[in-house]
């Protein structure tokens, strides 16, 4: 069940407009009245309208209501008397207020909630048990995830809710917790919350209603849904969820692909890795993931870099679709053997590119900000290395950027122009940029086009490797 919250309307008119816009909603909507200066609940709850959850959350719980606990109680009790299908009762209101509201509304109309948007506090499991002992219709817990490990505690509570058959929504707030919102159904939750307007989420990491329905098909996800995703940090700019979920939809597969933003590859594997059928891997984990796999195969053995993991017969296998995608795209424009290639960067993608270049007979030079990393990578493949500051002195047939410079659209005018000043683009025939921002071409790609260089973009590489990944994922279904 997807609940769409209003974005804290400040006037009666805004609240009424929100309810009118959702008259045809299948699930309930959450009417947030935290910021409303004057409230006429009789008008708001008059029919026709959608099913409504009335929420009045104080600032201490992450809301914006400035009144007292008794003021909050009065408003919620009035909402119940006027026929609101549910009232959201914050656990922090205290046992006396909660008991009176249970009496006013009845247990079946109570969503008993706890919010701490800044952290995942200690004792969360005990708090959940106390909340469920009151036997509300739903238990809702939404807590901030400062690190990926925090999401593990949320999943533990969801597992208990599933075993006890307690309808619940247990969510981690923030980028690390986005997957907990999308996967509430498969992980044991009874409902999740999605923003009416993508530009106005009511909490950090909240996914838009349209995205939740059209990309993830969240209402159809269940305990039999096969989970796939992208492991990395950052992952917000990735188009993988659109591509792979589109394939699952066309093929009518009960599967979903979500982003897993993580600060720790080990915590990802401990918490959710065992539930995932396969996943893509991006920076900064393309090399470190290998230590958590049963085996690596093919080009991953050569490069030491993994961008795809699949689970076959219970074994985790690492592969590298970037390797083959890169060579196939480059091969459309030249015969690689004998040509020179300059690789900017020293991470997992740089290892893939350098390995592919050496494998195909190219003369490779690695340029890195960290001389030690550049030397280590070059020694692995028996190629040259230089500090990145010296890359302007290198003439090569192919320039490849594997650094994240140019990825973030908020700094489009910075990074790339300084890293590769446009006059030096005359040194190269082909310019390849792995950065793939959603806003379009990177500054490096735009400059290369102006200089009439042959260009392979991050979008080109993504599409080529995603097709290979998709086949691997579909083979598991």
C-alpha positions in Angstrom: 0.0 0.0 0.0 1.4 3.4 -1.0 0.5 6.4 1.1 0.9 9.8 -0.5 1.5 12.6 2.1 0.6 16.2 1.5 3.6 18.6 1.6 2.6 20.3 4.9 0.0 22.8 3.5 -0.3 26.1 5.3 -3.8 27.0 4.3 -7.2 25.4 4.2 -7.3 25.9 0.4 -4.0 24.1 -0.1 -5.2 21.1 1.9 -8.5 21.0 0.1 -6.7 21.1 -3.3 -4.5 18.2 -2.3 -7.5 16.1 -1.3 -9.3 17.0 -4.5 -6.3 15.9 -6.6 -6.3 12.5 -4.9 -10.0 11.7 -5.0 -9.3 8.7 -7.2 -6.4 7.3 -5.1 -6.6 3.6 -4.3 -4.7 3.9 -1.1 -5.1 6.4 1.7 -3.4 9.8 1.6 -1.7 11.5 4.5 -3.1 14.9 5.4 -0.3 16.8 7.2 -1.8 19.6 9.2 1.4 20.5 11.0 1.8 24.0 9.5 -1.9 25.0 9.0 -2.6 28.2 10.9 -6.4 27.7 10.9 -8.0 24.2 10.5 -11.6 23.4 9.5 -11.5 19.7 9.7 -15.2 19.3 9.0 -14.7 20.9 5.6 -11.5 18.8 4.9 -13.1 15.5 5.8 -16.4 16.1 4.0 -17.0 13.7 1.2 -16.3 13.0 -1.6 -12.6 12.6 -0.7 -10.0 9.8 -0.6 -9.3 7.7 2.5 -7.3 9.9 4.8 -4.6 9.6 7.5 -4.6 12.8 9.6 -1.2 13.6 10.9 -0.3 16.4 13.4 3.4 16.0 14.2 5.3 18.2 16.5 8.8 19.6 15.8 10.4 17.2 18.3 9.2 14.3 16.1 10.4 16.0 12.8 7.1 17.8 12.2 6.1 21.4 12.3 3.3 21.6 14.8 4.1 24.2 17.4 1.3 23.4 19.8 1.3 21.2 22.9 0.7 17.5 23.2 -2.9 18.3 24.4 -3.5 20.5 21.3 -2.3 17.7 19.1 -4.6 15.2 20.9 -7.6 17.6 20.5 -7.1 17.9 16.7 -6.6 14.1 16.2 -9.6 13.3 18.3 -11.7 15.7 16.3 -10.4 14.1 13.0 -11.5 10.7 14.3 -15.0 11.9 15.3 -15.4 13.4 11.8 -14.7 10.1 10.1 -11.0 10.1 9.2 -10.1 6.6 8.3 -6.9 6.8 10.3 -5.1 9.1 12.7 -1.3 9.1 13.1 -0.5 9.1 16.8 3.1 9.8 17.7 4.5 7.5 20.4 6.2 10.5 21.9 2.8 12.0 22.9 2.9 9.7 26.0 0.9 6.8 27.2 -2.0 8.9 28.7 -2.6 10.8 25.5 -2.2 7.6 23.4 -4.7 5.7 25.6 -7.3 8.5 25.2 -6.9 8.6 21.4 -7.2 4.8 21.2 -10.5 5.2 23.1 -11.7 8.0 20.8 -10.7 6.3 17.5 -10.6 2.6 18.2 -7.5 0.5 17.6 -8.3 -0.2 14.0 -7.9 3.4 13.0 -4.6 4.1 14.8 -1.3 4.3 13.1 1.1 4.4 16.0 4.3 6.1 14.9 7.8 7.0 16.0 10.1 9.4 14.1 13.7 10.4 14.6 14.9 11.9 11.3 18.4 12.6 12.5 19.5 9.1 13.7 18.7 5.5 14.4 18.5 5.5 18.2 19.5 2.7 20.5 16.7 0.5 21.8 14.6 0.7 18.6 13.6 -3.0 18.8 12.4 -2.6 22.4 10.4 0.5 21.4 8.8 -1.4 18.5 7.7 -4.2 20.9 6.1 -1.7 23.3 4.3 -0.1 20.4 3.0 -3.4 19.0 1.8 -4.4 22.5 -0.8 -1.6 22.2 -2.2 -3.5 19.1 -2.7 -0.5 16.7 -3.8 -1.0 13.1 -0.3 -0.1 11.9 3.1 0.6 13.4 5.2 3.2 11.6 8.9 3.8 12.5 11.0 6.2 10.4 14.5 6.9 11.6 17.6 8.6 10.1 20.3 6.5 8.6 23.7 8.1 9.1 25.4 5.0 7.6 24.4 1.9 5.7 24.7 -0.2 8.9 21.7 1.7 10.4 19.4 0.2 7.7 20.2 -3.2 9.1 18.4 -2.5 12.3 15.3 -1.4 10.3 15.4 -4.7 8.4 15.6 -6.7 11.6 12.4 -5.0 12.9 10.7 -5.6 9.6 11.5 -9.3 9.9 9.9 -9.4 13.3 6.8 -7.6 11.9 6.5 -10.2 9.2 6.8 -13.1 11.6 4.2 -11.6 14.0 2.0 -10.5 11.2 1.9 -7.0 12.5 1.1 -4.5 9.7 4.0 -2.0 9.7 6.1 0.5 7.8 9.7 0.6 9.1 11.8 3.0 7.1 15.3 4.4 7.1 15.4 8.1 6.2 18.0 9.5 3.9 20.0 8.3 0.9 21.2 5.1 2.5 17.6 4.2 3.3 16.0 4.7 -0.1 15.9 1.0 -0.8 13.9 0.4 2.5 11.1 2.6 1.1 10.9 0.8 -2.2 11.3 -2.7 -0.8 8.8 -2.5 2.1 6.7 -5.3 0.5 9.4 -7.8 -0.1 11.0 -7.1 3.2 7.8 -7.4 5.3 6.2 -4.0 5.5 2.6 -3.3 4.8 2.8 0.2 3.4 5.3 2.8 2.3 5.2 6.6 1.7 5.8 8.3 -1.7 5.9 12.0 -2.5 3.1 13.6 -4.5 5.6 16.0 -6.0 9.2 14.7 -6.7 10.4 18.2 -6.0 8.8 18.3 -2.5 9.5 15.1 -0.6 8.2 15.2 3.0 11.4 13.5 4.2 15.0 13.0 2.8 15.2 10.0 0.4 11.5 9.8 -0.2 10.7 8.5 -3.7 8.1 10.2 -5.9 4.7 8.6 -6.4 5.0 8.4 -10.1 8.5 6.8 -9.9 7.3 4.3 -7.2 4.4 3.2 -9.4 5.8 3.4 -12.9 9.4 2.4 -12.4 9.4 0.2 -9.4 5.8 -1.1 -9.5 5.9 -1.1 -5.7 2.3 -2.3 -5.1 3.1 -5.5 -7.0 6.3 -6.3 -5.1 6.0 -9.2 -2.7 8.0 -11.9 -0.8 8.6 -13.7 -4.1 10.0 -10.7 -5.9 13.6 -11.2 -7.1 15.7 -8.2 -6.0 18.5 -6.7 -8.1 20.2 -3.4 -7.7 23.2 -1.1 -7.9 25.8 -1.0 -5.2 27.9 2.2 -5.0 28.3 5.7 -3.6 27.0 7.9 -5.1 24.2 6.2 -7.0 21.5 8.8 -7.3 22.6 9.8 -10.9 22.4 6.2 -12.2 19.9 5.3 -14.9 20.1 1.6 -14.1 16.8 1.5 -12.3 14.9 2.9 -15.4 16.7 0.5 -17.8 16.5 -2.8 -15.8 13.0 -2.2 -14.4 11.8 -1.5 -17.9 13.2 -4.8 -19.1 11.6 -6.6 -16.2 8.2 -5.0 -17.1 8.4 -5.9 -20.7 9.4 -9.5 -19.9 6.7 -9.7 -17.2 9.2 -10.8 -14.5 8.5 -10.5 -10.8 11.7 -8.6 -10.2 12.9 -5.2 -9.2 16.1 -3.2 -9.5 16.9 -0.6 -6.8 19.8 1.6 -5.9 21.9 0.7 -2.8 23.9 3.7 -1.7 26.4 2.4 0.8 29.4 3.7 2.7 30.6 0.1 3.5 30.7 -2.8 1.1 31.0 -5.3 4.0 27.8 -3.9 5.7 25.9 -4.1 2.4 26.9 -7.8 2.0 26.0 -8.5 5.7 22.6 -6.7 5.7 21.1 -7.2 2.2 23.6 -9.1 0.0 22.2 -12.4 0.9 18.7 -11.4 -0.3 19.9 -10.0 -3.7 19.8 -12.2 -6.8 22.3 -10.0 -8.7 23.7 -6.5 -8.6 25.7 -3.9 -10.5 28.7 -2.4 -8.9 30.1 1.1 -9.3 32.6 3.3 -7.6 34.1 2.9 -5.1 33.5 -0.8 -4.7 34.5 -2.3 -8.1 37.7 -3.8 -6.6 36.8 -4.3 -3.0 33.7 -6.3 -3.7 35.9 -9.2 -5.0 36.8 -10.1 -1.4 33.1 -11.0 -0.6 32.5 -13.2 -3.7 33.0 -16.9 -4.1 34.7 -16.5 -7.5 35.4 -14.0 -10.2 35.3 -14.9 -13.9 36.4 -13.8 -17.3 37.7 -10.3 -17.7 37.3 -9.7 -13.9 40.3 -12.1 -13.5 42.4 -9.9 -15.8 41.4 -6.5 -14.4 40.6 -7.3 -10.8 37.6 -5.1 -11.3 33.9 -6.3 -10.9 30.9 -4.4 -12.1 28.4 -7.2 -12.1 27.6 -9.9 -9.5 25.2 -12.8 -10.0 24.1 -15.6 -7.6 24.2 -19.0 -9.3 23.4 -22.1 -7.2 24.0 -20.1 -4.1 27.4 -18.9 -5.2 28.3 -15.2 -5.8 30.1 -14.7 -9.1 31.8 -11.5 -10.2 31.9 -10.4 -13.8 32.8 -7.3 -15.8 30.5 -6.2 -18.5 32.3 -2.8 -18.8 35.3 -4.6 -20.3 33.4 -6.0 -23.2 31.2 -2.9 -23.7 34.3 -0.7 -23.9 36.1 -2.9 -26.4 33.0 -3.2 -28.6 32.4 0.5 -28.7 36.1 1.3 -29.3 36.2 -1.3 -32.1 33.6 0.6 -34.1 36.1 3.4 -34.6 39.5 1.8 -34.8 41.6 -1.3 -34.6 43.0 -1.0 -31.1 46.2 -2.9 -31.6 49.2 -0.6 -31.8 47.4 2.6 -30.8 48.2 4.6 -27.7 45.7 5.2 -24.9 45.8 7.6 -22.0 43.7 6.6 -19.0 42.8 9.3 -16.4 42.1 7.7 -13.0 43.2 4.8 -10.9 40.0 3.1 -9.6 38.1 0.0 -10.7 37.0 1.5 -14.0 40.5 2.6 -14.8 41.7 -1.0 -14.2 39.0 -2.2 -16.6 40.0 0.2 -19.3 43.8 -0.4 -18.9 43.3 -4.1 -18.9 41.1 -4.0 -22.0 43.7 -1.8 -23.7 46.6 -4.2 -22.9 44.4 -7.2 -23.9 43.7 -5.7 -27.3 47.4 -4.7 -28.0 47.3 -1.0 -27.1 50.1 1.0 -25.5 48.6 2.3 -22.3 49.6 5.2 -19.9 47.8 5.6 -16.6 47.5 9.2 -15.1 46.5 9.4 -11.5 46.3 12.0 -8.7 47.9 9.5 -6.3 51.3 8.4 -7.8 51.3 5.3 -5.7 48.0 4.1 -7.0 49.0 5.0 -10.6 52.2 3.0 -10.2 50.4 0.0 -8.7 47.8 -0.1 -11.5 50.5 0.3 -14.2 52.6 -2.5 -12.7 49.6 -4.8 -12.8 49.4 -4.5 -16.5 53.0 -3.7 -17.4 52.2 -0.2 -18.8 53.4 3.3 -18.2 52.2 5.7 -15.5 52.5 9.5 -14.8 51.1 12.0 -12.3 47.8 13.4 -13.6 49.3 16.9 -13.8 51.6 15.7 -16.6 48.9 14.3 -18.8 49.0 17.4 -21.1 52.4 16.3 -22.3 51.2 12.9 -23.5 50.0 12.4 -27.1 47.7 9.5 -27.6 45.1 8.2 -30.0 42.6 7.7 -27.3 41.8 9.6 -24.1 39.7 7.9 -21.5 38.3 9.7 -18.4 37.4 7.2 -15.7 37.3 9.7 -12.8 34.0 11.1 -11.5 34.9 14.6 -12.7 31.9 15.8 -14.7 29.4 13.4 -13.1 27.8 15.8 -10.8 25.6 18.3 -12.8 25.9 20.8 -9.9 29.6 21.3 -10.8 29.4 21.0 -14.5 31.4 24.2 -15.1 34.3 23.1 -12.9 36.3 19.8 -12.9 36.6 18.6 -16.5 37.7 21.9 -18.0 40.5 22.1 -15.5 41.4 18.4 -15.8 41.7 18.4 -19.6 42.1 22.0 -21.0 40.5 22.1 -24.5 43.6 22.9 -26.5 45.1 19.5 -25.5 42.1 17.7 -27.0 44.0 18.1 -30.3 46.3 15.5 -29.0 43.6 12.7 -29.3 41.5 11.2 -32.1 39.0 9.6 -29.8 37.7 10.9 -26.4 35.9 8.6 -24.1 34.2 9.8 -20.9 32.8 7.2 -18.5 31.0 9.9 -16.4 27.3 9.7 -17.2 25.4 12.5 -15.6 21.6 12.7 -16.0 21.7 16.3 -17.2 23.5 15.3 -20.5 27.0 15.5 -21.9 29.9 16.3 -19.5 32.0 19.4 -20.2 34.8 17.1 -21.5 32.4 15.5 -24.0 31.1 19.0 -25.1 34.6 20.3 -25.6 35.6 17.2 -27.6 32.6 17.6 -29.9 33.5 21.3 -30.5 37.0 20.1 -31.5 35.5 17.5 -33.8 36.9 14.5 -32.0 35.2 11.2 -32.1 33.4 10.8 -28.9 32.1 7.8 -26.8 30.0 9.0 -23.9 29.2 7.5 -20.5 25.6 7.0 -21.8 27.0 5.0 -24.7 29.0 2.8 -22.4 26.1 2.4 -19.9 23.7 1.3 -22.6 26.2 -1.3 -24.0 27.1 -2.8 -20.7 23.5 -2.7 -19.4 22.4 -4.9 -22.3 25.0 -7.4 -21.2 24.0 -7.2 -17.6 20.4 -7.5 -18.4 21.0 -10.9 -20.1 22.9 -12.1 -17.0 20.1 -11.0 -14.7 17.3 -12.4 -16.9 19.1 -15.8 -16.9 18.5 -15.9 -13.1 14.7 -15.5 -13.4 
